């Protein structure tokens, strides 16, 4: 009986050691590329555009490689005042996201400072040229 029990224990130890050497850890960590590259693509967006956290807007936005911004859920609106927005553009430099809303008469510029740059999450806050810079955070997730 002792011999059988000893054989079973040795077999289990050998199997566990053999299995352990074959197991490779799953790499869940991701190193985000620089923001100008990371931002390209379609993102889910949540932003309290009114500055009131109870009135959050959400939808999708696509930051295209050519610097254009596609806003199918019109999170940024269709007009600036009563003047229709004809183009939406963006740039990322020095940890700042700059959004340009072009009308036939003027261009509105909004700038947000990058707080988070992760593979599947980016957060921009402290928006200059916004009426409520303290509470306004643009959160992008994939």
C-alpha positions as CSV (number, residue, x, y, z in Angstrom):
1,X,0.0,0.0,0.0
2,X,2.8,2.4,0.9
3,X,4.6,1.5,-2.3
4,X,1.5,2.3,-4.4
5,X,0.8,5.6,-2.5
6,X,4.5,6.6,-3.0
7,X,4.3,5.7,-6.7
8,X,1.1,7.8,-7.1
9,X,2.7,10.8,-5.3
10,X,5.8,10.6,-7.4
11,X,3.8,10.4,-10.6
12,X,1.7,13.4,-9.5
13,X,4.9,15.4,-8.7
14,X,6.4,14.5,-12.1
15,X,3.2,15.4,-14.0
16,X,2.9,18.7,-12.1
17,X,6.5,19.6,-12.8
18,X,6.2,18.6,-16.5
19,X,3.0,20.7,-16.9
20,X,4.5,23.7,-15.1
21,X,7.3,23.9,-17.6
22,X,4.9,23.9,-20.5
23,X,2.6,26.7,-19.1
24,X,3.5,30.1,-20.3
25,X,1.9,33.1,-18.7
26,X,-0.7,35.0,-20.6
27,X,0.5,38.5,-21.4
28,X,-2.4,40.7,-20.6
29,X,-0.2,43.8,-20.3
30,X,-0.1,46.1,-23.3
31,X,2.2,49.0,-23.9
32,X,0.3,51.7,-25.6
33,X,1.9,53.3,-28.6
34,X,2.4,57.1,-28.6
35,X,-0.9,58.9,-28.5
36,X,-0.8,60.1,-32.1
37,X,-0.8,56.4,-33.2
38,X,-3.0,55.0,-30.5
39,X,-5.8,57.4,-31.1
40,X,-6.3,56.3,-34.7
41,X,-9.4,54.1,-35.0
42,X,-12.9,53.9,-33.7
43,X,-13.6,54.5,-30.0
44,X,-16.6,54.4,-27.7
45,X,-16.9,57.8,-26.2
46,X,-18.4,59.1,-23.0
47,X,-18.3,62.8,-22.1
48,X,-20.3,65.1,-20.0
49,X,-20.5,67.7,-22.8
50,X,-22.8,69.9,-20.7
51,X,-20.3,69.8,-17.8
52,X,-23.0,68.0,-15.7
53,X,-22.2,64.4,-14.9
54,X,-25.9,63.5,-15.0
55,X,-26.1,64.5,-18.7
56,X,-23.4,62.5,-20.3
57,X,-23.3,61.9,-24.0
58,X,-22.0,58.6,-25.4
59,X,-21.5,57.1,-28.8
60,X,-18.7,56.3,-31.1
61,X,-16.1,58.5,-32.8
62,X,-13.4,57.6,-35.3
63,X,-10.1,59.3,-35.4
64,X,-8.9,58.7,-39.0
65,X,-5.2,58.5,-40.0
66,X,-5.6,61.5,-42.3
67,X,-6.5,63.8,-39.3
68,X,-10.2,63.8,-39.9
69,X,-12.7,63.0,-37.2
70,X,-15.9,61.0,-37.9
71,X,-18.7,61.6,-35.5
72,X,-21.6,59.4,-36.5
73,X,-23.5,60.0,-33.3
74,X,-23.0,63.8,-33.5
75,X,-21.5,64.0,-30.1
76,X,-19.9,67.3,-31.1
77,X,-23.1,68.6,-32.7
78,X,-23.9,69.5,-36.3
79,X,-23.4,73.3,-36.0
80,X,-21.4,75.9,-34.2
81,X,-24.1,78.3,-33.1
82,X,-26.4,78.4,-36.2
83,X,-23.5,77.8,-38.6
84,X,-23.1,74.2,-39.8
85,X,-19.8,72.4,-39.1
86,X,-18.4,71.3,-42.5
87,X,-15.3,69.5,-41.2
88,X,-14.1,67.9,-38.0
89,X,-10.3,67.5,-37.7
90,X,-7.9,66.6,-34.9
91,X,-4.2,66.6,-34.0
92,X,-2.3,65.1,-31.1
93,X,0.9,66.7,-30.0
94,X,2.7,67.2,-26.7
95,X,0.1,65.2,-24.8
96,X,-2.7,67.5,-26.1
97,X,-5.7,66.5,-28.2
98,X,-6.8,69.4,-30.4
99,X,-10.2,69.2,-32.0
100,X,-11.0,71.6,-34.9
101,X,-14.6,72.3,-36.0
102,X,-14.6,74.1,-39.3
103,X,-17.5,76.2,-40.5
104,X,-17.7,78.3,-43.6
105,X,-17.0,81.4,-41.4
106,X,-14.7,80.2,-38.6
107,X,-12.9,77.4,-36.9
108,X,-13.5,76.4,-33.3
109,X,-10.5,74.9,-31.5
110,X,-10.9,72.8,-28.4
111,X,-7.8,71.4,-26.6
112,X,-7.7,68.7,-24.0
113,X,-4.8,67.4,-22.0
114,X,-4.1,63.7,-22.1
115,X,-4.4,62.1,-18.6
116,X,-4.4,58.4,-19.7
117,X,-2.9,56.7,-22.7
118,X,-3.5,53.0,-22.5
119,X,-4.0,50.5,-25.3
120,X,-7.8,50.5,-25.0
121,X,-8.5,53.6,-23.0
122,X,-7.6,57.3,-23.4
123,X,-8.8,60.1,-21.2
124,X,-8.5,63.8,-22.0
125,X,-9.4,66.6,-19.5
126,X,-8.8,70.3,-18.7
127,X,-10.3,71.4,-22.0
128,X,-9.2,74.9,-23.0
129,X,-11.8,76.9,-24.8
130,X,-14.6,75.0,-23.0
131,X,-17.0,76.7,-20.6
132,X,-16.5,74.0,-17.9
133,X,-13.0,72.8,-17.9
134,X,-13.0,71.2,-14.4
135,X,-15.7,68.5,-14.9
136,X,-15.2,67.9,-18.6
137,X,-13.4,64.6,-19.3
138,X,-13.5,62.9,-22.7
139,X,-13.1,59.1,-22.1
140,X,-12.4,56.9,-25.0
141,X,-12.5,53.1,-24.8
142,X,-12.3,50.3,-27.3
